[in-house]
């Protein structure tokens, strides 16, 4: 049976669905596809879990806290299932790619109907139809190898869209489970990405974000040189498209050719998320990051030389096994030298199946907490200083809608990805305004639109 034949309306069941997503932007993109599949099957979206005919949980296993949230949700769903025995509950995503975890879910939560992996989205219609007539939990988990094209997606809103350009990761950082659950790097064909982007632009989408665990290595598996830079170059001229963003970038693969391509592509926004993870060379080596602090600092300087308006954000971890006080101070030194606009900060926690799990000199939780509090405090000070420095400057802001906290203010983002609030009305959504900044806070800027 073909994929298209599987996308057919079902009968004999409540025709509503709900998708609950945990984790990164790639998971959000997968959830849009899950929603698109369900709607093509004849389901309608609902936020009321007790009225849903199908409930899909898209999981994340990068951090222990995300897993715990999934288990807590599954425990609460027992009562929902008791009230609605016909409810089909499916669990997919990165957690289920770990065989031990998938079997635990099947055994511990027998009311779950479907357990499926990241490479099995296209099989979801068949699994749901089988679950309607079978009582036992169905499991479909394969090692992701190919990229099915043509899966429908229910996009959130009509202004911005995620576009995965590649899946998987070949870096094998010693703390990270992603290569084990998402598989090796697999790039989409450029013509498929180009078609998807054109279709979105024709539908009125103004901004796209290109996704990958390491977008900078796009095309290597296809034999391309400067594959990601060339991809940006061919997407830039698309009519109707205003902005191109991308994430995440591995520092090792942020080449001179890519910097040149970004510089010459006027729609590529001046915001680059480039995770450092740690500022100590010894810790970076233990993490298997493939670069040292000197290389990283040189890269940041090179980007700022060619793209002066660049905003740089990062991921930073503390408490990696063996991290000394000197190592931690090296990380703090990176904050001072780079001065990130924002940083996603977190403490190291063990992930089953990774080399770091078995490393000696695990850092006590109390010490991790002390270090992360120092890191967050200083980064917040830097972020506030940078945002206060925006006062008096003018930015091009893409209006995304009315503020959730002030009905008289429009919310939007600069090309550098800073949140901006300014007086406006509902009809401003989707338009670009020149906004003069009047005030900078830790998390957003306030301003007023300049006369057109």
C-alpha positions, 0 to 999 in steps of 0.5 A: 500500500502506498503512502498516499493510500494510507492517508485516508479518512477513518471511521467508527471513532471520534474524529479529533486529535491532539499532539503534545510535543517536547524538545527542540525545533526539529521535534516541533517540525515533526509534530507539524507533520504528525498533525498534517498526517492526522488531518489528511486522515480526517481528524480535526485538532482539539486542545481537549484531551478528553475529547480526542480520538487520537493523542500523540506524544512526541518525546525528547530524550536530550535531558532527563527533565524532558523524559520525566515530563513525558512519564508524568504525562503518561501516568496522568493519561491513565484516567483519561483512557479509563473515561475514553477506552476508544482513545488511541494513545501514541508515543513517538520521538527520540525517547522511543528510539532507545529500545530499552525505553520503548520497551519500558513504555510498553510494559509500564503503560499498557494503555498506550496503543502505539510506540513508534520511532523518529523514522516511522512518521510515514507509517502512522496512518497504518499504525492507527488503523491497526490500533483500532482493531488490536488490543496489544501495544504496537511497536514500529521502530526502525533506524532512520536511514532515508528521508520520506518526502511529501508528508503533509504538515499542519503549519502553526500560523501563516507567517513563519515556518520550520524547514528541516534540511537534514536529519541525524548527526555524525559528531558523536559528542560524548554527552549526547544521545542524538546520533543514537536516536536520530541516526547518521547525517542525511541531507534532503535534496536541494530541489525538494527544499527549494520546492517546499520553500517556494510553496510556503512563500506562495502561501504567504509565509514570510520567514523560514528557519532551516533546521538540522542537528548541524546545518553547516554540514548539509550536503556532505553526504551528497558529495557537495562542497559548501553545501549549506552556503550554496543552499542559502544562495539558491533560496535567497531569491525566492519571491515573497520570502523576507527572512531566512534563519537557520539552526543549529550550527556546529562551530567546526563546520562554520567555514569561510565559504559559509560566512561569504554566502551569508554575507552575500544573501540579503535575506539571511538574518544576522543571528547565529546560534553557535554552541560553545558548550564549554570554555575549557580546552580539556573539557572540549576534548573530553566532549569530543567537540572537535575544536578548541577555545582559540578556534572558536574565538577566532570564528566569532571574530571572523563572523563579526568582521564580515557581518558587524551586526551579528547577534551570537547566541550559544548553548553552555553546559556546566558540570561535565565530568572532570570539570575543575574550578579552573575549567569553569572559570575558562567557560566564564572567560568565554562569556566575557570575550564573546558577550553572547546576546543570550545563552541557553545554559544547563547542567550536565546530566547523564544520558544512558548509552553515552560515553560521558555516562561512564566517565570518572569524576562526576560532579556533585549536584550541589557544585553544578547548581553553584556554577550554573547560578554564577553563569546565569547571573553573569549572562543575564547581566551581559544580555541586559547590557546589550539590550540597553545598548540598543536604545536609540537604534532603529531595527527592521521588525517583522510584526508577528501579532499582538502582545499577549501581555498588552493588547495595545502593543504589537510583538515582533522580532528584529533580524537579530532575533530580538523580541520587540514590542511597539504600539500597533494593531492586529492588521499589522501582522506580517508587515515589516516596520522600522522601529526605533528602540526606546528601552531595552530589558533583559528579555525584550526591547520596547520601541515605536514605529517610525513614519513610513 
